[in-house]
């Protein structure tokens, strides 16, 4: 009986370690996806600027989350901020922000 109890204890510990590792893997995956979403938002903004169509604040719905792109006027010119958010149901699983300075020449209306 003692051996069986010890064996069950070992299996319980291994199951706990596996579940913790799986949860950490999901967290890292969600963080990486949020980072990729924010970089995609910056690529969207760069394309809008290059096409000279103007850049307005926008929220893009994507599978598993959303991308918020917002231009901000600073002393140095235009700064673009993109926020990638990974969601499941109503819960926010991960959120990452990326930005770049587009410079003063972008603010000139042609």
C-alpha distance (Angstrom), angle and dihedral (degrees) to the residues before:
residue distance angle dihedral
X1 . . .
X2 3.81 . .
X3 3.81 91.6 .
X4 3.80 91.4 51.0
X5 3.82 91.5 50.6
X6 3.80 90.8 49.2
X7 3.79 91.0 48.6
X8 3.82 91.2 50.8
X9 3.80 90.2 49.7
X10 3.81 91.2 52.0
X11 3.80 91.0 49.6
X12 3.82 91.3 49.0
X13 3.81 91.0 52.4
X14 3.81 91.9 47.6
X15 3.81 91.1 49.4
X16 3.82 90.6 51.1
X17 3.81 91.6 49.8
X18 3.80 91.1 48.9
X19 3.82 92.7 49.2
X20 3.82 91.9 48.4
X21 3.80 91.4 49.2
X22 3.80 91.1 48.7
X23 3.82 91.6 51.4
X24 3.82 91.1 49.4
X25 3.81 90.3 49.5
X26 3.81 89.8 53.1
X27 3.81 91.1 49.4
X28 3.80 91.7 51.1
X29 3.81 91.1 46.6
X30 3.81 92.4 50.3
X31 3.82 91.3 48.0
X32 3.81 91.0 50.3
X33 3.81 91.4 48.9
X34 3.82 91.3 49.5
X35 3.82 89.3 50.9
X36 3.80 90.6 50.6
X37 3.80 91.0 49.0
X38 3.82 91.0 53.1
X39 3.82 91.2 49.7
X40 3.80 89.2 49.2
X41 3.79 88.6 53.7
X42 3.80 89.8 54.5
X43 3.81 90.1 50.0
X44 3.81 89.0 51.3
X45 3.82 90.2 51.5
X46 3.81 92.9 48.0
X47 3.80 90.1 51.4
X48 3.81 91.5 49.7
X49 3.81 90.5 50.0
X50 3.82 92.6 46.6
X51 3.81 90.8 49.9
X52 3.82 88.7 51.8
X53 3.80 90.3 -133.3
X54 3.78 94.8 127.8
X55 3.74 129.1 -108.4
X56 3.78 120.6 -108.4
X57 3.81 127.2 174.8
X58 3.79 107.4 -84.3
X59 3.79 138.8 174.2
X60 3.78 116.2 -149.1
X61 3.80 120.2 -160.4
X62 3.80 114.1 -140.6
X63 3.79 134.5 171.3
X64 3.77 107.7 -70.4
X65 3.79 97.3 2.9
X66 3.76 148.1 -5.0
X67 3.79 143.2 -92.8
X68 3.79 122.3 -136.2
X69 3.80 116.7 -162.2
X70 3.78 119.5 -172.7
X71 3.80 130.8 171.4
X72 3.80 117.3 -142.7
X73 3.80 125.2 -165.3
X74 3.81 112.7 -136.3
X75 3.81 134.6 170.0
X76 3.81 88.4 -91.4
X77 3.79 94.6 51.0
X78 3.78 129.8 -100.8
X79 3.79 122.1 1.9
X80 3.79 118.2 -171.1
X81 3.80 119.4 -152.8
X82 3.79 122.5 -168.6
X83 3.79 123.3 -171.8
X84 3.80 121.0 -164.0
X85 3.79 115.5 -159.3
X86 3.80 125.4 -172.5
X87 3.79 112.7 -154.1
X88 3.76 136.7 -178.1
X89 3.76 114.5 -170.3
X90 3.79 103.4 -38.1
X91 3.80 95.5 -31.6
X92 3.79 123.6 103.8
X93 3.80 107.0 -135.8
X94 3.81 99.1 178.7
X95 3.80 138.5 -4.1
X96 3.80 128.4 -168.5
X97 3.81 131.6 177.2
X98 3.80 129.3 -152.7
X99 3.80 130.6 175.8
X100 3.77 145.3 176.4
X101 3.79 136.4 -166.2
X102 3.80 111.0 -119.7
X103 3.80 93.7 -171.8
X104 3.81 134.4 -129.8
X105 3.81 97.1 -69.4
X106 3.82 90.6 70.3
X107 3.79 90.5 64.1
X108 3.82 92.6 62.5
X109 3.80 110.3 104.7
X110 3.80 112.6 -140.0
